[in-house]
Amino acid sequence: MPAARFSLFTHFRFSFFRRCLGSHATRRGWASLVATAGLAALGSCAAVSSPQGGPRDRTPPRLIATSPDSAARNVKQQFIRLTFSEAVQVKDLPKNLLITPQLGPDNQYQLREDRNSVTLQFPKPLEPNTTYSFNFRKAIVDITESLPAKYQALSFSTGPTLDSAKVQGTVTDLLTSRPVADASVGLYRVADTAGVRRGSPYYLTRADSKGNYELNFIKSGQYNLYAWVDKNNNGRYDDGEKLAYLPAPLTLSDTTRPRALLLTQPDRLAPRRTNLERSATQVRLRFNEGLRTLSLAPATGATPANTAALQESVLVTENGRAAILYRTPTLGDGRYLLAVTDSTGNTARDTLNITFPVPTASSRKAAPPAGTTVEGNPRSVFRQGQVQFKFPVPVRLTPGQPVGTLVEDSVKRRPLRLPADGTLSPDRTELTIILDTKAQKNVEISLDTTTITAINGQSLGLRRALRLAVTDIDPNGVIKGTIQTQEKQFDLQLLDDKYQVVRQLRSPKGRYRFDRLPPGSYRLRVLVDKDGDGRWRGPDPNLRVPPEPILVSPTLIKLRANFELDDPVKLAF
């Protein structure tokens, strides 16, 4: 039986070889025939396919040839070609490809992709006596793992010489000092009267992941240098995008020193009202940007007294992007003049026709308005701590009267007065009571309903006293330190980990101190008031005057409960 099986297999194999090889299959030279037929069967009868499995391809394509050659001169051809060590494909070419100087609108390239090469063809000759640079960045990748090819920008000249001027530097955000990755950096010829707001850059590049930029092979001369965050990827600056500028043109050569570019938000447009919502008790206005000031006055018969009374009925909220006009005895249906100013100083004026709709039957049955709340809903308080009450609407305080009463251990009572025992926030919606008690067990805080009243007459829900246990453990912390500076006017800001302002001190002398801080991460920022006009000057809408200096500490200060940090960073400027 084994012999029969062997003969059957031999017959099948011989028939297979004979079918594949035809007349070459003879009985003579059987051993050589088997070897030859085996190779022929693999080469002629088996399908060819890529090997399956194996390690991933981690080697990016290499540039092995270009046309024209890099640094070539007197180039006349109307195409460029890059050839790589393996098959490649093109991804997101318009987003990645940087051509300097930029091509005219009537000479836009056409893309051709071959197996291992990429070609750009131009309908017209390139500009004479011009040095061009083509940087594909991450647009060319391999076909298996999409690994970006490794290569330098292709640069060549259509004239007898290569331009050699250059400029490099970093792009950072002015308010955070953080590098800005992928920011667009452009050079505009001084003779280009369209400028950055209406024109397109003559030379263009993008910063890398660390904010570093570099422009090479530039024709020597004078240029205006800008950087911006190109949100819509159109290759030019648009109003509303962050912009870095230098106050004067640069004369570029092959020895130009690095230039730091600070992104800001220059704003030459007045704030706009975008929405108006009415209810029976209030009118809410919304704006396209944060406001620095908002004032309301009667359209006719305005006096300092009635204007001040109207202003008391207004609450600016949402970081200046919204304003609530409460219905009060002084603010009812009628025409009013609204004036607003943004952080840059742009102003706008508007006439408002205010009407408060008559409440419907269903709205009268609605839930009563929210009352006063206590920040954090505490059950205990540090004996030198603070308690923050939040009112649903701005309040009015009776001058000279205590805002409430403090009862210690149910025995000792004393009135609470401002500013000795607390503060009212500028928008009149938060009352902070600052304690310094010797109570052993507990304290009670009662707010006076006759002294504290809502501007619109609604109930604040202040009838119940707040009872808190007293503890010797401070849940907050302190950051303090020394200041070494020759500057006379500045703002010292304490920021959270999202660069939002938590506290601010005006020109502290020698030392600074921030008390009662919740545990968290903080950093320091200094806004220098160089001209001493009382406020930090931001970017110039006309792009001629630089913003005043800002210093941001790179050190993140980590504060824990019941800790006092002394000189966590060296503050010298």
C-alpha positions in Angstrom: 0.0 0.0 0.0 2.8 2.5 0.8 4.4 1.8 -2.6 1.1 2.3 -4.5 0.5 5.6 -2.8 4.1 6.7 -3.7 3.5 5.7 -7.4 0.3 7.6 -7.5 1.9 10.8 -6.1 4.8 10.4 -8.5 2.5 10.1 -11.5 0.5 13.2 -10.3 3.7 15.2 -9.8 5.1 14.2 -13.2 1.8 15.1 -14.9 1.8 18.5 -13.2 5.4 19.2 -14.3 4.7 18.0 -17.8 1.6 20.2 -18.1 3.6 23.2 -16.9 6.7 22.5 -19.0 5.3 20.8 -22.1 7.9 18.9 -24.2 10.7 19.6 -21.7 9.4 16.8 -19.5 11.3 13.7 -20.5 12.3 10.6 -18.6 15.9 11.3 -19.2 17.6 13.6 -16.6 14.9 13.0 -14.1 16.8 14.6 -11.2 17.6 17.8 -13.1 14.0 17.9 -14.5 12.6 17.9 -11.0 14.7 20.9 -10.0 14.0 22.8 -13.2 10.3 22.0 -13.1 10.0 23.0 -9.5 11.4 26.5 -10.3 9.3 26.7 -13.4 6.1 25.8 -11.6 6.7 28.5 -9.0 7.6 31.0 -11.6 5.0 30.2 -14.3 2.0 28.5 -12.6 1.9 30.2 -9.2 0.3 33.7 -8.7 2.7 36.5 -7.7 1.6 38.5 -4.5 3.2 40.6 -1.8 4.4 38.7 1.3 1.8 38.7 4.1 2.7 39.6 7.7 6.1 40.5 8.8 7.4 43.7 10.6 5.8 47.0 9.8 7.6 49.4 7.5 9.1 52.1 9.6 11.5 53.5 7.0 10.2 56.7 5.4 10.8 57.3 1.7 14.1 59.0 0.7 14.4 61.6 -2.0 16.9 60.2 -4.6 16.6 62.7 -7.4 15.0 66.0 -8.4 14.4 67.9 -11.6 15.8 70.5 -11.7 18.7 69.8 -9.4 18.7 71.5 -6.0 20.4 74.9 -6.2 20.3 74.8 -10.0 20.6 78.1 -11.9 19.2 79.3 -15.2 16.2 76.9 -15.0 13.8 77.2 -17.9 11.6 74.1 -17.6 8.0 74.4 -16.7 7.8 71.5 -14.2 9.5 70.2 -11.1 9.8 66.5 -10.2 10.8 64.7 -7.0 11.8 61.0 -7.2 11.8 58.7 -4.1 13.3 55.4 -3.1 9.9 53.7 -3.0 6.3 54.2 -4.0 4.7 57.3 -2.6 1.4 59.1 -2.6 0.3 62.8 -2.0 -1.9 63.8 0.9 -3.3 67.3 1.7 -1.1 69.0 -0.8 -2.8 72.5 -0.7 -2.4 72.5 3.1 1.2 71.4 3.2 2.9 72.7 0.0 4.7 76.1 0.5 5.9 77.8 -2.7 8.0 80.9 -2.3 7.7 83.4 -3.8 4.0 82.5 -4.4 2.9 81.8 -7.9 0.5 84.1 -9.7 -3.1 83.2 -10.0 -2.7 82.5 -13.7 0.1 80.0 -13.2 -1.2 77.5 -10.8 0.4 74.1 -10.8 -1.1 70.7 -12.0 -0.2 67.6 -10.0 0.9 64.4 -11.5 1.6 61.3 -9.4 3.6 58.4 -10.7 4.6 55.3 -8.7 7.7 56.7 -7.0 7.7 60.3 -8.2 5.6 63.5 -7.9 5.5 66.2 -10.6 4.2 69.7 -10.6 3.5 71.2 -14.0 3.0 74.9 -14.7 1.1 76.3 -17.6 3.4 79.3 -18.0 7.2 79.8 -17.5 8.3 80.9 -14.0 9.3 84.5 -13.3 12.8 85.3 -14.7 15.7 85.9 -12.4 13.8 84.6 -9.4 14.9 82.1 -6.8 12.1 79.6 -6.1 11.7 77.2 -3.1 9.2 74.3 -3.0 8.6 72.8 0.4 6.1 69.8 0.4 6.4 69.4 4.2 4.3 66.3 5.1 2.4 66.0 1.8 4.4 63.1 0.4 4.1 59.8 2.2 4.7 56.1 1.5 1.7 53.9 0.4 1.9 51.4 3.2 2.2 53.3 6.5 1.8 56.9 5.3 5.2 57.8 6.6 6.2 61.3 5.5 9.1 61.4 3.1 12.4 62.9 4.3 13.8 65.7 2.1 14.8 69.3 2.1 12.9 72.0 0.2 13.8 72.1 -3.5 15.3 75.5 -4.3 16.6 76.8 -7.7 16.9 80.0 -9.7 15.5 81.0 -13.0 18.4 83.4 -13.3 22.2 83.2 -13.0 22.3 83.6 -9.2 20.6 82.2 -6.1 19.1 84.7 -3.7 20.7 84.4 -0.3 18.8 86.7 2.1 17.1 84.9 5.0 15.2 85.4 8.2 14.4 83.1 11.1 13.0 83.2 14.6 10.2 82.0 16.8 6.5 82.6 17.0 5.0 82.8 20.5 1.7 83.9 22.0 2.1 87.3 23.7 -0.3 86.6 26.6 1.0 83.0 27.4 4.6 83.0 26.1 3.8 79.6 24.6 5.2 78.7 21.2 2.6 78.6 18.4 2.9 75.5 16.2 2.1 75.7 12.5 1.7 79.5 12.5 1.9 81.1 9.1 4.8 83.5 8.6 4.9 85.8 5.6 7.0 88.5 4.0 5.3 91.4 2.2 7.2 93.7 -0.1 7.2 97.2 1.1 6.0 98.4 -2.3 2.9 96.2 -2.0 0.3 98.8 -0.9 -2.4 96.1 -0.3 -0.6 95.2 2.9 -1.3 92.3 5.2 -5.1 92.9 5.5 -5.9 93.0 1.8 -2.9 91.4 0.1 -1.1 88.0 0.0 2.5 87.4 1.2 5.3 87.3 -1.4 7.2 84.7 0.7 5.4 82.3 3.0 6.3 79.5 5.4 5.0 77.9 8.5 6.4 77.4 12.0 7.3 74.0 13.2 5.9 72.2 16.2 8.1 74.3 18.5 7.2 77.6 16.9 10.4 78.0 15.0 10.3 79.4 11.5 12.8 80.0 8.7 12.6 81.7 5.3 15.6 81.2 3.0 16.6 82.1 -0.6 15.0 85.6 -0.3 15.8 88.4 -2.6 17.6 91.1 -0.6 15.5 94.2 0.2 12.9 95.6 2.5 9.9 93.6 3.7 7.2 93.7 6.3 7.2 90.6 8.4 4.1 89.1 9.9 2.8 85.9 11.5 -0.7 84.8 12.0 -2.9 81.8 12.9 -4.4 80.8 9.6 -7.7 79.3 10.7 -9.2 78.8 7.3 -5.9 77.8 5.5 -6.2 80.4 2.8 -2.6 81.5 2.9 -3.3 85.0 4.0 -4.4 87.0 7.1 -8.1 87.6 7.8 -9.6 90.0 10.4 -10.2 88.1 13.6 -7.1 85.9 13.4 -4.2 86.4 15.8 -1.4 88.4 14.2 2.2 89.2 15.0 3.8 92.3 13.5 6.9 94.4 13.6 6.5 98.2 13.8 8.9 98.9 10.9 10.0 97.1 7.7 13.0 94.8 7.8 16.0 95.1 5.5 16.9 91.4 4.7 20.3 90.1 3.9 22.3 86.9 4.4 23.2 88.1 7.9 19.7 89.1 9.2 19.5 88.4 13.0 16.6 86.3 14.3 13.3 88.0 14.9 10.8 87.0 17.6 7.2 87.3 16.6 4.5 87.8 19.3 1.0 86.8 18.4 -1.7 89.3 19.5 -5.3 90.1 18.7 -5.2 93.6 17.0 -8.8 94.8 16.7 -9.9 97.8 14.7 -13.6 96.9 14.6 -16.1 98.2 17.0 -18.0 95.7 19.1 -21.4 94.6 17.7 -24.6 93.6 19.4 -25.5 90.1 18.0 -28.7 89.3 19.9 -31.4 90.7 22.1 -33.7 88.5 24.2 -36.7 89.8 26.2 -38.6 88.5 29.2 -41.0 90.1 31.6 -38.2 90.9 34.1 -35.1 91.5 32.0 -33.6 92.1 28.6 -30.4 90.2 27.7 -27.9 91.7 25.1 -25.2 89.6 23.5 -22.0 90.9 21.8 -19.4 89.5 19.4 -16.6 90.2 21.8 -15.8 91.0 25.4 -16.6 94.6 26.5 -14.5 96.8 28.8 -17.2 99.3 29.5 -21.0 99.5 28.9 -23.1 102.5 29.7 -26.9 103.2 29.4 -28.6 106.6 29.3 -32.1 107.9 28.6 -32.5 108.9 24.9 -33.9 112.2 26.1 -33.6 114.2 29.3 -30.4 112.5 30.5 -29.0 113.8 33.8 -26.1 112.4 35.9 -28.6 111.3 38.5 -31.0 109.3 36.2 -28.0 107.9 34.2 -26.4 106.6 37.4 -29.7 105.0 38.5 -30.0 103.3 35.1 -26.4 102.0 35.4 -27.4 100.3 38.6 -29.9 98.2 36.7 -27.3 96.8 34.3 -25.2 93.7 34.8 -22.3 92.9 32.5 -21.6 89.1 32.5 -20.0 86.2 30.6 -16.6 87.9 30.5 -18.1 91.0 28.9 -19.9 89.2 26.1 -23.4 89.7 27.5 -25.3 92.3 29.5 -28.6 92.0 31.4 -30.9 95.0 31.7 -33.2 94.4 34.7 -36.7 95.9 34.9 -36.6 98.3 37.8 -38.5 101.5 38.7 -35.8 103.5 36.7 -35.5 101.1 33.8 -38.8 100.4 32.0 -40.2 100.5 28.5 -38.6 103.2 26.5 -35.7 104.4 24.3 -32.2 104.4 25.6 -28.7 105.2 24.3 -26.2 102.4 24.6 -22.4 103.0 24.5 -19.9 100.1 24.6 -16.1 99.9 24.5 -14.0 96.8 23.8 -10.6 96.0 25.3 -8.8 97.8 22.5 -10.7 101.0 22.9 -13.0 100.7 19.9 -16.4 102.2 20.7 -19.9 101.8 19.4 -23.2 103.5 20.1 -26.7 102.2 19.6 -30.3 103.2 20.3 -32.3 100.6 22.1 -36.1 100.4 22.1 -36.7 98.4 25.3 -40.1 96.7 26.0 -40.7 94.2 28.7 -43.5 91.8 27.6 -46.5 91.4 29.8 -46.2 88.1 31.9 -48.4 85.3 30.6 -50.6 83.1 32.9 -48.1 80.2 32.5 -45.1 82.4 33.4 -46.9 83.6 36.5 -47.2 80.0 37.6 -43.6 79.2 36.9 -41.1 78.4 39.7 -40.1 81.4 41.8 -36.7 83.0 40.9 -33.6 81.4 42.4 -32.5 82.7 45.8 -29.1 83.4 47.3 -26.5 80.5 47.4 -23.3 79.9 49.3 -20.2 79.1 47.3 -19.2 75.4 47.8 -22.2 74.7 50.2 -19.8 74.5 53.2 -20.5 72.8 56.5 -17.4 74.2 58.2 -15.1 77.2 57.9 -11.6 78.1 58.9 -11.6 80.6 61.7 -9.6 83.1 59.5 -11.4 82.0 56.4 -14.1 83.5 54.2 -17.7 82.7 53.2 -19.0 83.8 49.8 -22.7 84.6 49.2 -24.0 84.7 45.5 -27.1 86.7 44.8 -29.3 85.9 41.8 -29.4 89.6 40.7 -27.3 92.7 41.5 -28.0 94.1 45.0 -28.2 97.5 46.6 -26.7 98.2 50.0 -28.0 100.8 52.5 -25.1 103.1 53.1 -23.6 103.1 56.6 -25.6 100.0 57.8 -24.2 96.6 58.7 -24.8 93.9 56.1 -25.4 91.3 58.7 -24.7 89.8 62.1 -22.0 87.2 63.3 -22.9 85.0 66.2 -20.1 83.0 67.8 -20.8 79.8 69.8 -24.5 81.0 70.1 -23.4 83.6 72.7 -21.3 86.5 71.3 -22.9 88.7 68.6 -21.4 91.5 66.6 -22.4 93.4 63.4 -20.7 92.8 60.1 -19.7 95.9 58.2 -18.0 96.7 54.9 -15.1 97.0 54.2 -13.8 95.8 57.6 -15.6 92.4 57.5 -16.0 91.8 53.8 -16.3 93.0 50.2 -19.1 93.3 47.6 -18.0 92.4 44.0 -17.9 95.1 41.4 -21.0 93.6 39.7 -22.8 93.6 43.0 -23.7 89.9 42.8 -21.2 88.4 45.3 -20.7 89.3 49.0 -17.6 87.9 50.7 -17.5 87.8 54.5 -14.0 87.6 55.9 -13.8 85.9 59.3 -11.4 86.3 62.2 -13.1 84.5 65.0 -12.2 83.0 68.4 -15.3 80.8 68.5 -14.6 77.3 69.8 -17.4 75.4 68.1 -19.5 77.3 65.5 -20.5 80.6 64.0 -23.7 81.8 62.5 -24.0 84.4 59.7 -27.2 86.3 59.2 -27.6 88.7 56.3 -29.8 91.8 56.9 -32.8 91.8 54.5 -33.4 95.5 55.1 -29.8 96.5 54.2 -29.3 94.1 51.2 -32.1 94.4 48.6 -32.4 93.3 45.0 -32.3 96.1 42.4 -35.5 94.7 40.9 -37.3 94.2 44.2 -37.4 90.3 44.1 -36.8 88.2 47.2 -33.2 87.2 47.8 -34.1 84.4 50.3 -32.0 85.7 53.1 -34.2 84.7 56.1 -32.3 81.7 57.3 -29.0 82.1 59.1 -26.0 80.1 57.9 -24.5 77.9 60.7 -20.9 76.6 60.2 -18.6 74.5 62.4 -15.2 76.2 63.1 -12.0 74.4 62.1 -8.3 75.2 62.6 -7.4 73.7 59.3 -7.1 76.2 56.4 -8.4 74.6 53.2 -6.7 77.4 51.2 -3.1 78.5 50.7 -0.9 81.5 50.2 1.5 82.5 47.4 3.9 85.4 48.3 7.3 86.6 47.3 9.7 89.4 46.4 9.8 91.6 43.4 13.0 93.0 41.8 12.2 95.6 39.2 13.0 99.1 37.9 9.5 99.4 36.4 7.3 101.9 38.2 3.9 100.9 36.8 2.8 97.4 36.1 0.0 94.8 36.9 1.0 91.6 38.6 -1.5 88.9 37.7 -2.0 85.5 39.2 -3.2 83.0 36.6 -4.8 79.6 36.8 -3.5 76.7 34.7 -5.7 77.8 31.8 -4.1 81.4 31.8 -7.3 82.9 33.3 -6.8 85.8 35.7 -7.5 84.8 39.3 -6.2 87.9 41.1 -4.4 91.1 40.2 -2.2 93.6 42.0 -1.4 97.1 40.8 2.4 97.9 41.1 3.2 96.2 44.5 6.4 97.5 46.0 9.1 95.0 47.0 6.8 92.2 47.9 3.5 90.6 46.7 1.0 88.3 48.5 -2.1 86.4 47.3 -4.2 85.1 50.2 -7.0 82.5 50.5 -6.2 80.7 47.3 -7.9 77.3 46.6 -5.5 74.4 46.0 -4.5 74.2 42.4 -1.9 75.2 39.8 -1.0 78.9 39.3 1.5 81.0 37.4 2.5 84.7 37.5 2.3 87.2 34.7 3.4 90.9 34.6 1.9 93.5 32.3 4.3 96.5 32.1 2.7 99.9 31.8 5.7 101.6 30.1 3.9 104.9 29.3 2.4 105.1 32.8 -1.1 105.9 31.6 -2.7 103.5 34.2 -3.3 100.5 32.0 -1.4 98.1 29.8 -1.5 99.0 26.1 -2.3 96.1 23.8 -1.7 95.8 20.0 -2.1 98.7 17.7 -5.0 98.3 15.2 -2.8 100.2 12.7 0.2 97.8 13.3 2.6 100.7 13.8 3.1 100.6 17.6 4.1 97.4 19.5 2.2 96.3 22.5 3.7 97.0 25.9 5.9 94.3 27.4 4.5 91.2 29.0 6.4 88.7 31.1 5.0 85.2 31.9 6.7 82.9 34.4 7.3 79.5 32.8 7.1 77.9 36.2 3.7 76.4 37.2 3.2 76.9 40.9 1.4 74.0 42.6 -0.4 75.0 45.8 -1.8 72.6 48.4 -4.3 73.3 51.2 -2.9 74.9 54.3 0.4 75.7 52.6 2.2 79.1 52.3 4.7 79.3 49.4 7.3 82.0 49.7 9.2 83.0 46.5 8.1 80.0 44.4 9.5 81.8 41.4 12.2 84.5 41.0 10.2 87.6 39.9 12.7 90.0 38.4 12.1 92.3 35.4 
